[in-house]
Amino acid sequence: MRILHTMIRVTDMERAIAFYTDILSMRLLRRKDYPGGRFTLAFVGYGDESDSAVIELTHNWDTDNYDLGNAFGHIAIGVADIYAVCDRIRAGGGQISREPGPMKHGNTVIAFVRDPDGYAIELIETG
């Protein structure tokens, strides 16, 4: 068994794909419209779905906004140089919600960014 994907709902598919591919350097792995159900699915990630967990972006055509609620935490991404990644995200128009630095009560260097729909993404320096 393994985790296949995590699904999040997005209000603007083009904007979401641009954020995850252009800003976070993921690849668009596949995309499909479902006219009968009035939704579009797009899968993005750093590796192939056959051996990597990916993110499923779901856009419901008739929904303009979502309540993110308070149960979902964040998506975590390991990065080698967190300061360079944050600079690239900022330069690309991304929102840094917590600047890079050591986590509270620890030494791990982390940062948080927000995707266009407000989902939190934690960057964890691994290098």
N, C-alpha and C positions, 0 to 999 in steps of 0.2 A: 504494500500500500504506500501511497505518497500523496501529497497535496498537489492537485492539478492546477487550480486557479482560485483567485479571490475575485468576486464580482462587486463592482460599485456602479451605481447609477449616475449618469452624467446628463447635464441639461443641453450641452452642445457638443456633439460628437467630434466635429472638426477641431474645435478648440481643445478638447480633451486629448485627442490623438496628437495634436501639435505639442501640447505640454509634455506628454509622456515620451514622445519620440525626439522632438527638438530640444527640449529643456533637460529631460532626464536621460536622454540617449538610449532609450529602449527602441526596439524594432516593432513595427506593425506586423504581426504574424499572420493575421487573417481578419477579414471583415465580411459581414453578410447582413443584408436587409431582409426583414421578414414582413412583407407588406400585409399579409393576412392578420398578423398579430400587431402590426403598427409599431415595430421596434427594430433597432439595429444593434448588432453585437460586433465588437471589435476586441481582439486579443493582442496585448502588447507584452513585451518582456525582453529580457537580456539573452535568453537562450531558447532553443526549440522546445515546444510543448511536450515533446516525447520524453524529455529528461529534466525539464525545469518547470518550476511553478511560475505562472504568469498571472496577469491581471486581465479580467474580462470587464470591458467598459460596456455598459448597457444604456442605450438611449431609447426611452419610450417617447414616441413621436408626439403624443398628446399631453405631455407633462412638461411644464415650464420650470418647476422648482421642486426640491425635495427637502424634507426635514432630516438633517443628519443625525439627530438624536444624541443621546449621551452614552450609548453602549459601545459603539465602535471606537477603537483607540486610534491605530495608525498602521500604515504600511512601513516596513523598515527596509532600507537599502544600504548595503555595505559599500563604502567608497575608500579609495586609497588616500586621496588628498582632499579632505573635507573643505578646506579653505578655498581651494581652486574650484571645486564643484559649486560651492555657494556663490563664488564670484561669477561663474558661468550662468548659474540660475538667475542671479540678480541681473546680469547683463542681458539675458533673454526675456526679462520682464516678469520673472517668477517672484513669488513672495516668500521671503525668509521670515518665519514667525518666531524662531529662536536662533540667534546667531551661534556659530560654532564655539564650543568650549566644553570643558569637562562636565560630565553629568553630576548632578547633586549627589553627594555621598559616594563618589567614585572617581576614577581616573579616565574612563572611556570618554573620548571626545565625540560629541553628538551635535546635531543641529536639527531643526524642524523647518519644513517648507509646507506650503499649502498649494494644492492643485487648484485649477480654476473653479471647481465646485466646492472648495473648502475642506477637502479631505486632508488630514495630516499625514505627512510623510517624514519619517525619521531617517536622517542620514547618520550612519555610524562609521567612524573612521576605523578602517581595518588594517591600514598599511603603516 
